[in-house]
Amino acid sequence: MEQIPTNRRRFLKGALAGGAVAVSVALPNTAPAESKLAAGAKASNLNPAYLFFNMEEQSFIEAVVNHMIPADALSPKGTEIGVNIYIDHALANGWGKGERLYNHGPWKTGLPTQGYQLPLTPAELYRVCITKANIACVERHGRPFEQLSEAQRQDFLLALSAGKIDFKDGPSSKTFFDMLYQNVMEGMFSDPIYGGNQNKSGWKLIGFPGAISMHARDVETYLDKRYTAPMFGISDLS
């Protein structure tokens, strides 16, 4: 089996451990996308326009996904895969608006095992935290996140993941990072019909066969081998 560079192996290990491979727990409303996909249409025909993020937020999210998913011999960078568009469209739809969240309080600090415990919808959390993240970057480095060096971005994201960035009068930075990281994983590995994983780049990276369920018979055939048979997304089967 081909060797995967250390930095990408760590990324994939986190994705697999988080259970985000090819299955999104936060799928946006797909009706607009599906209406554009005639039989045999390619997922790359999806509208790549932003629906939620403003200009400042676009710069931030593009810098984040390209740092987490840099272009290399194994895959294109995050924006070329559409991870930023996946997140944007999810936030613009029902999931981002909190349609399935209980939002009537009382609001208390919950345990990690209790899941999301904030009065903010996912869209509100992103909007507040991107602004506060850029403020923190300016305080630490004199410039917003998208203008930081690669080493500075890495340092800042690690601090976010550990909750060490103080979002003054705001949510926990760790809560924001946890959601952000999960959404990046979804955009990398979910079906291309949702805007990310363009050209099935994420699936090709890990050898995932796609949407059809008849591949159990291939397990032994491809054991310790790279998957080379055709991959099918939802639009390929419509």
N, C-alpha and C positions, 0 to 999 in steps of 0.2 A: 504494500500500500504506500502511496506517495507520502512523504513526510511533510507535515504542515509546520511552517515557521512558528517559533515559540509564542510570539505575540498574538498571532491568529489562533493558535491552539488554546490560549487562555480565554480569548473571546468566545470561542465555540464551546469551551467547557462551561462557561457561565451560561450560555444560551441553553445548552442541553440540561444543565442542572435546574434552570428556571422553568423548564417544561414549555418553552416558547417555540420550539421547533415546529414550524409549519402549521401550528394551531394557535390562533389568537384568542385570548380571553376578553378582548376589548374590540371586537370588530365593529367598524363603522357601518352605517346603513348603506347597503350595496345597490339599492334600486337604481340610482342614477348611473352607476357604473355599468350595471348589467344591461341597461337599456341601450348602451352604446356598443355592446358586444354581440354582433351577429355571429351566426355559426362560422367557426373557423377564424374569427377575428383574433388578433394578437393583443395581449394585455398592454403592450407598449402604446396602443392607441388611446389609452385612458388619458383624460385631461390632466396634464401635469401642473395646472395653475393652482396657486395657493387660494384657499377659501377662508382661512382663519387667521394665520399669522400676519402681523404687520411687518414693516420693513426691518425694524430692529430685531424682532423675533425671528424673522427669516434668516438673518445673518447669524444669529446665535445657533439656531437649530442646524443650519447647514454646516457650521464649524464643528458642532458636536458630533454629528453623524459621520462626517469625513474624518474626524480624529478617531472615533471608535472603529470605523470601517475604512481604513486607508486603502487606496488602490495598490494592488501588488499583483504578483503572478497568478494569484488564486481567484481574485474577483475585482470588479471595479470599485470605486469609492462609494460611500454611502449615498450621496446625492444622485449618482448615476444609477444606483439600484432603486432609487425612489423612496428611501426610508423617510426622508423629510416630508415628502408628499403624503405617505401613509399616515404619519403622525398628524399632519395638518388636517387631513380629511376626517380622521377619527375625532379630532377635537371639534370640528365643525358640525359633526353629526350627533346622534343621540347619546353615544357614550360620553363625548366631551361635555354635553349639556347635563350630564348626570341623571338621565331619564330612569336609570335602574338603581339609583342610590337613594338610601334613606337620608333625608336632609331636614329633619325637623327637630334635631337635638333631643336631650341636652348633650352638649359637646364637652367631653372629658378626654384627657390623655389616655389612649388605649394601649393595650399590650401589643407587641409585634404579631402575636397569633390572632389578634382580632381584626387584622386587615385595616383598610383605609378608614380613618376616623375623623376626617375634617369636614367642616361645613361647606368648603369650597368644592365646586364641580371640578372635574379634571381640567376643563378649559380655563377656569378661573385660577386654578393652581399654576398652570403653565404661565399664564399672563402675569401673575404676581411674581412668580419665582424667577422668570427670565429677567425681569427688570431688576430684581434684587441681586441676582447673580452677576449681572453686568455692573451694578453699583459696587459689589464686593470686589470684582476684578479691577475696577478703577482704583479702589482704595488700596488694593494689594500691589498692583502692577502699573497703575497709571493709564490703563486703557481697557476697553471692553473685551469680552472673551474672544471674539473673532479676530482681534488684532494681536492676541498673545502668541508667543512662540510655541512650538510643539511641546517643549518641556514644561512651560508654564501652564499650558492647557492640561497636561497630564497631572501636574501637581494640583491644580484647581479641582479637577474632576475627582481625584482621589480624596481631597478634603471634603468635597460635597458628599461623596459616598459614605464617609465616616461621620457625617454630621458636624464637621468642624468649622463650617462656614456659618456665621451668625447672620441670618436674615432678620434684621432688626424689626421687631413688631410684625413678623411674618411667620409662615409655616417652617417646619424643620427642613433644613437643606437636605437631610437624608431622605425624608419622605419624597421630596421632589426628585432626587436622583433615582430612587428606587422605581418610581413611575416612569421616568425618562428612560432608564436602562431597559425596563420591561418593554416599553413601546419601541425602542430601537430593535430589540430582538424580534418583536412581532413584524416590524417593517422589513426585516432581513429575511425572515423565514415563512411568513404567511403566504397565502395564495396571491399571485400577481394581480388578481382582479381587484384587490383592495388598494392598489397603488404602489406598494413596495415590491421587493423581490423581482424587479423587472428582469426579463429574459431568464427568469428562474435562476438567477445568479446564486442565491442562497442555497437553493436545493442542489444545484450542481456542486457547490462547495462541499456539501456533506453527503452527497449521493442519495438524496431523498427522491423517491419515484413520483411523488405528486398526489393528485386527488383520488385516483382510483384505488380500490381496495383489494385487488387480486394479486398482490405482490408477495404474499406469504410463501408462495411456491418458489420465489426467487431468492429467499434468504440464504439457502445453502449454496446456490449458484454463485452468489456475489459475496460470500463470506470471505473477509480479508481481501476483497477486490473492490476497485472503484466501480460504482454503478454506471453502466454505459447505455442501458436501454432507454427508449424515449420517456420523457417526463411529461405528465399531463396536469394542467391546471383546470380550474372550473370552466373557463372560457373555451378551452380545447374540447370539452365534452358537451358544450351547449349546441 
